[in-house]
Amino acid sequence: MLDLLIAVVIDFIIGDPPTWPHPIRFMGNTIAFEDKLVRKVAKSDRGLVIGGFFIVIVNMLLAFGITYIILKLLKPYTYVYHIVNIYIIYTCIAARCLRDEAVNILKAFDKGIEEARYKLSFIVGRETKHLDEQEIVRATVETVAENTADGVIAPLFFAMIGGAPAATLYKMINTMDSMLGYMNEKYRHIGFFPAKTDDLFNFIPARLTGIFMNISGIFKYDVLSGFKVMIRDRKNHKSPNCAYPEGAVAGLLGVQLGGDNVYFGQIMKKPRIGDARRILSRDDIKRTVEVMFRTEVLFVVIYSVICLIISK
């Protein structure tokens, strides 16, 4: 428990310094190499699907196995073991990084709409060059809300039940989905199994995120609306999971999310999430970041209390 708490604090304080060694960068390079390799070998769409399946299996074994073996070898060296364990868990959490990226977009508005579009392009897959201010805010709010599940609660959830190896396993699955899990002509076949695996592993964390988001909003946001929108609009997304955190945020803030986006030159039709009781404003980026941190703190506090009760 203590290692996880320290990892959360480190993430909160320093985030993700770009010069530090990071397992996610290794994961990204590995997936990119496998993508190219499968495309050279596969001769059909079915071959790409099968190749995507093997990418998932190999990378899951690598992520869990390497982390498990490293920690197993370090077990006799108590201090070194805990330092490495903390560092691995810390690298799987992205709360501070999400906050920094969101704040960068917020600050970019002061330099003009083009700068805000440019900063947004670093954290979303949709095209940003024609977005107006409200659409930029919407994209940022949706990204922070969705990644509160993917980048904060899910890795913490797996770390809680399976330690650093399980957290690393999850991050590999999520990274595969973010690189290969697109429903366009290039990726729909090779990314089929990466996307489905990510859906499976996020099933519980996404729902927990929505619930904890709403509970954390007590005394500050419209909690009843948060639960109402989350439950009502839970299917208003191509993902079986994303609408839970997005719905919770939309309800808590009294805004409407969702709608059409452009990916790789193609318009993707999406239903709306939430009720437009007011228009989105720049401050909604700050509010969503606050909801993210409230959710993380509440989740960790509840976990710590459970651990203390069990240990007695």
BELCORCOR-V467586 format. One record per residue. RES is the residue in one small letter. PHI is phi in radians with two decimals (none if undefined). OMEGA is omega in degrees with one decimal (none if undefined). NEAR is the number of other C-alpha atoms within 10 Angstrom. Layout:
{{RES	PHI	OMEGA	NEAR} {RES	PHI	OMEGA	NEAR}}
This chain:
{{m	none	-176.7	13} {l	-1.10	178.8	10} {d	-1.04	-179.8	17} {l	-1.13	179.7	22} {l	-1.08	178.8	16} {i	-1.12	179.0	16} {a	-1.06	178.8	22} {v	-1.10	-179.8	26} {v	-1.14	179.3	13} {i	-1.08	177.8	18} {d	-1.05	-179.4	20} {f	-1.10	-175.3	18} {i	-1.43	-171.2	10} {i	-2.00	179.2	10} {g	1.14	-174.6	20} {d	-2.20	177.7	21} {p	-1.01	-173.7	9} {p	-1.11	-177.7	7} {t	-1.57	-178.9	6} {w	-1.41	174.8	7} {p	-1.11	-174.3	11} {h	-2.46	-179.5	16} {p	-1.00	-177.5	16} {i	-1.12	177.9	15} {r	-1.16	175.9	11} {f	-1.10	178.2	12} {m	-1.04	-179.6	20} {g	-1.05	178.7	16} {n	-1.13	179.0	12} {t	-1.12	-179.0	14} {i	-1.12	178.8	20} {a	-1.08	177.9	14} {f	-1.12	-179.5	11} {e	-1.14	178.0	18} {d	-1.03	179.8	20} {k	-1.13	-178.5	10} {l	-1.12	-179.3	12} {v	-1.10	-178.8	19} {r	-1.16	177.0	16} {k	-1.29	-175.2	10} {v	-1.52	-175.0	11} {a	-1.21	-177.7	15} {k	-1.94	-177.9	10} {s	-2.69	176.5	11} {d	-1.08	178.1	13} {r	-1.10	177.6	12} {g	-1.09	177.1	16} {l	-1.16	177.7	23} {v	-1.10	179.0	21} {i	-1.11	177.6	18} {g	-1.07	177.1	23} {g	-1.10	177.3	26} {f	-1.09	-180.0	17} {f	-1.20	174.5	17} {i	-1.03	-180.0	21} {v	-1.08	-176.6	23} {i	-1.09	-178.4	13} {v	-1.08	-176.3	11} {n	-1.24	175.2	19} {m	-1.11	178.4	19} {l	-1.13	179.4	13} {l	-1.10	-175.6	16} {a	-1.09	-179.0	21} {f	-1.23	-173.8	18} {g	-1.12	-178.7	15} {i	-1.09	179.7	15} {t	-1.10	-179.3	21} {y	-1.09	-178.4	17} {i	-1.14	179.4	12} {i	-1.03	-178.6	14} {l	-1.20	177.4	19} {k	-1.08	179.8	11} {l	-1.19	-178.0	10} {l	-1.55	-175.1	16} {k	-0.95	-179.9	13} {p	-1.19	-177.7	10} {y	-1.79	-166.6	10} {t	-0.89	-175.0	9} {y	-1.17	179.1	11} {v	-1.11	178.6	13} {y	-0.98	-176.9	17} {h	-1.20	177.9	16} {i	-1.09	-179.8	13} {v	-1.17	179.3	17} {n	-1.06	178.2	21} {i	-1.07	-177.0	21} {y	-1.11	-179.7	19} {i	-1.10	179.4	22} {i	-1.11	178.8	26} {y	-1.00	-178.1	27} {t	-1.21	-179.8	23} {c	-1.52	-177.1	27} {i	-1.76	-173.6	27} {a	-2.24	-176.5	22} {a	-1.12	-178.3	23} {r	-1.14	178.1	22} {c	-1.10	177.5	17} {l	-1.08	179.0	24} {r	-1.05	-177.9	20} {d	-1.12	179.9	15} {e	-1.13	179.4	17} {a	-1.15	179.3	24} {v	-1.15	177.5	16} {n	-1.05	178.1	15} {i	-1.18	179.4	25} {l	-1.06	179.3	22} {k	-1.20	-177.7	15} {a	-1.12	178.0	18} {f	-1.01	-179.9	17} {d	-1.16	180.0	10} {k	-1.70	177.6	10} {g	2.12	-176.3	11} {i	-1.10	-179.5	18} {e	-1.13	179.2	17} {e	-1.16	178.3	16} {a	-1.13	176.7	24} {r	-1.07	-179.1	22} {y	-1.12	179.8	14} {k	-1.12	179.1	22} {l	-1.10	-176.2	26} {s	-1.07	179.6	17} {f	-1.31	-172.9	11} {i	-2.11	178.9	16} {v	-2.22	177.1	14} {g	-1.57	-178.2	17} {r	-1.26	175.7	18} {e	-1.29	-173.2	17} {t	-2.03	-168.2	22} {k	-1.18	-179.0	13} {h	-2.00	-175.8	12} {l	-1.31	173.7	17} {d	-1.55	-173.9	14} {e	-1.06	-179.1	18} {q	-1.10	179.8	13} {e	-1.23	175.5	19} {i	-1.14	177.8	26} {v	-1.08	179.8	24} {r	-1.03	-179.2	23} {a	-1.09	-179.9	24} {t	-1.18	178.9	26} {v	-1.07	179.5	25} {e	-1.08	-178.3	24} {t	-1.15	178.8	21} {v	-1.13	179.5	26} {a	-1.09	-179.0	30} {e	-1.09	-176.7	24} {n	-1.41	167.6	22} {t	-1.10	174.4	30} {a	-1.33	-174.0	30} {d	-1.19	-170.5	28} {g	-1.81	-177.5	21} {v	-2.22	-173.2	25} {i	-1.21	-178.6	26} {a	-1.07	178.3	27} {p	-1.09	176.0	28} {l	-1.14	179.5	31} {f	-1.02	-178.9	21} {f	-1.25	174.3	21} {a	-1.12	179.8	21} {m	-1.17	-176.2	18} {i	-1.70	-176.7	10} {g	-2.48	177.7	13} {g	1.21	-178.2	22} {a	-1.03	178.2	29} {p	-1.03	179.6	23} {a	-1.21	177.7	24} {a	-1.13	178.7	28} {t	-1.17	175.6	30} {l	-1.00	-180.0	26} {y	-1.08	-178.1	28} {k	-1.09	176.2	26} {m	-1.13	179.1	28} {i	-1.08	-179.0	25} {n	-1.17	178.2	24} {t	-1.21	175.7	20} {m	-1.06	179.6	26} {d	-1.13	-177.6	21} {s	-1.19	-179.8	16} {m	-1.69	-172.6	17} {l	-2.09	-169.6	23} {g	-1.50	179.2	23} {y	-1.79	-179.5	19} {m	-1.65	174.4	15} {n	-2.03	-173.4	12} {e	-1.05	-176.6	8} {k	-1.25	-169.5	10} {y	-1.97	-171.2	17} {r	-1.06	-178.7	17} {h	-1.62	-179.6	23} {i	-1.19	-178.2	27} {g	-1.65	-176.7	28} {f	-1.03	-178.1	21} {f	-1.25	174.0	24} {p	-1.00	-179.2	28} {a	-1.20	-179.0	24} {k	-1.16	178.5	15} {t	-1.15	177.0	20} {d	-1.12	176.5	24} {d	-1.02	-178.4	19} {l	-1.13	-176.4	12} {f	-1.26	178.8	18} {n	-1.66	-175.0	23} {f	-1.01	-180.0	15} {i	-1.30	-179.0	14} {p	-1.00	-178.8	24} {a	-1.11	-179.8	26} {r	-1.25	174.5	20} {l	-1.09	179.5	20} {t	-1.05	178.9	28} {g	-1.04	179.7	29} {i	-1.12	-177.9	18} {f	-1.22	173.9	22} {m	-1.01	-177.4	32} {n	-1.17	179.3	27} {i	-1.10	-178.8	18} {s	-1.19	-178.8	22} {g	-1.46	-179.9	21} {i	-1.00	179.7	12} {f	1.31	-178.9	8} {k	-2.27	-175.5	10} {y	-2.17	-177.3	19} {d	-1.43	-173.9	18} {v	-1.15	179.8	21} {l	-1.04	177.5	16} {s	-1.16	178.6	21} {g	-1.04	178.3	29} {f	-1.16	-177.9	22} {k	-1.05	-178.2	16} {v	-1.17	-179.7	25} {m	-1.01	-179.0	28} {i	-1.29	-177.1	15} {r	-1.15	-172.9	15} {d	-1.82	-174.2	18} {r	-1.11	-179.9	21} {k	-1.80	-177.5	17} {n	-1.51	-179.9	22} {h	-2.81	178.4	20} {k	-1.14	175.9	13} {s	-1.48	177.2	14} {p	-1.31	-173.4	15} {n	-2.09	-169.2	26} {c	-1.10	-176.0	26} {a	-1.20	179.8	32} {y	-1.22	176.6	34} {p	-1.19	179.1	32} {e	-1.16	178.0	37} {g	-1.14	178.5	37} {a	-1.08	-179.8	35} {v	-1.13	179.7	38} {a	-1.02	179.8	30} {g	-1.21	180.0	28} {l	-1.06	-175.8	28} {l	-1.60	-179.2	26} {g	1.26	-179.1	21} {v	-2.20	178.9	20} {q	-2.00	178.2	22} {l	-2.01	-179.7	25} {g	1.40	-176.1	21} {g	1.89	-174.3	15} {d	-1.23	173.9	12} {n	-2.36	177.9	18} {v	-1.92	177.6	14} {y	-2.16	177.3	16} {f	0.89	176.8	11} {g	1.44	-178.9	9} {q	-1.96	178.4	11} {i	-1.38	176.7	12} {m	-1.86	-179.5	14} {k	-1.35	178.8	13} {k	-2.34	176.1	14} {p	-1.24	179.9	14} {r	-1.47	176.4	17} {i	-2.19	179.4	27} {g	1.67	-179.7	28} {d	-2.02	-177.1	17} {a	-1.40	178.0	15} {r	-1.25	173.1	11} {r	-2.74	-179.9	10} {i	-1.42	177.5	12} {l	-1.15	176.7	21} {s	-2.28	-179.3	15} {r	-1.01	-178.8	18} {d	-1.10	178.2	10} {d	-1.17	174.3	20} {i	-1.15	177.8	25} {k	-1.07	-178.5	16} {r	-1.12	-179.5	15} {t	-1.18	175.5	26} {v	-1.08	177.9	23} {e	-1.10	177.3	15} {v	-1.05	179.1	26} {m	-1.02	-178.2	29} {f	-1.19	176.2	19} {r	-1.03	-179.2	17} {t	-1.11	179.8	26} {e	-1.06	-178.7	22} {v	-1.07	179.7	15} {l	-1.06	-179.2	15} {f	-1.06	-179.2	20} {v	-1.21	179.0	19} {v	-1.10	179.3	13} {i	-1.06	178.2	11} {y	-1.08	-178.6	16} {s	-1.13	178.6	17} {v	-1.10	179.1	11} {i	-1.08	179.4	11} {c	-1.08	179.8	13} {l	-1.15	178.6	11} {i	-1.13	-179.0	9} {i	-1.14	-176.6	8} {s	-1.25	-179.2	7} {k	-1.38	none	5}}
